[in-house]
Amino acid sequence: MPERTPDERAALRSALAVGLATAAYGVSFGALATASGLDVWQTCFLSLVMFTGGSQFALIGVLATGGAAAGASAITGATLLGVRNAFYAVRMSPIVGPGLWRRAAAAHLTIDESTAVATAQPTLRGQRMGFWATGLAIYIGWNLTTLIGALVGDLLGDVRAYGLDAAAAAAFLGLLWPRLRQRQALAVAVGAAVVAAALIPALAPGLPVLLAGAVAVLVGGFNLFASRTHEEATS
């Protein structure tokens, strides 16, 4: 086995840190899913085949408030949130590389965290290590903690009180923070965050995320702050 490069080792450390923080939040999903009316096996099946935390929480959130009658709304909200992964796939395609089976496996692991860790690495080898290590760590950990949460949810009480969602958010912030030193990246982050926060109370689950993503594409794709960023970098 060839020795890992420093970039690969750094990517692996990031993957494990993000994987542990994110997987821990699976306990909340397992407990909340059973509290919303799903049984243990239905809960675990969702994590195995759906495997996108935002969509899973959107689904059980609607089911918890409306029961089976809210099924159509739950599916719509979960689908809208899952659409973002298709955009991630475009960015991950050159990192994953060719091969039908490899791409099929990568499609299931293309989530917020694996994309974030991969794109934060400076080299292709580090990006590949970050993508696969993060995706696999979260997939295994998320499904294990989903099972734990589903089995012992009643004993845990209100799992939201433990702040596990904050751990996942903190891991994201750690990845994002080094990129916010330039005006362009800061404009993308702030613009998308403001749009999402403003629209969450007014729109169905999933739509604020997509519209915030559109803002990020507009600001980032058209490089609206490129000249200022360039001036700062060369000054």
Secondary structure, DSSP 8 states (H G I E B T S, - for coil): -----HHHHHHHHHHHHHHHHHHHTHHHHHHHHHHTT--HHHHHHHHHHT--HHHHHHHHHHHHHHGGGGHHHHHHHHHHHHHHHHHHHHHHHHHH-S-HHHHHHHHHH-SHHHHHHHHTSSSHHHHHHHHHHHHHHHHHHHHHHHHHHHHHHHHH--GGGG-HHHHHHHHHHHHHGGGGGSHHHHHHHHHHHHHHHHHTTTS-TTHHHHHHHHHHHHHHHTTTTHHHHHHHHH-
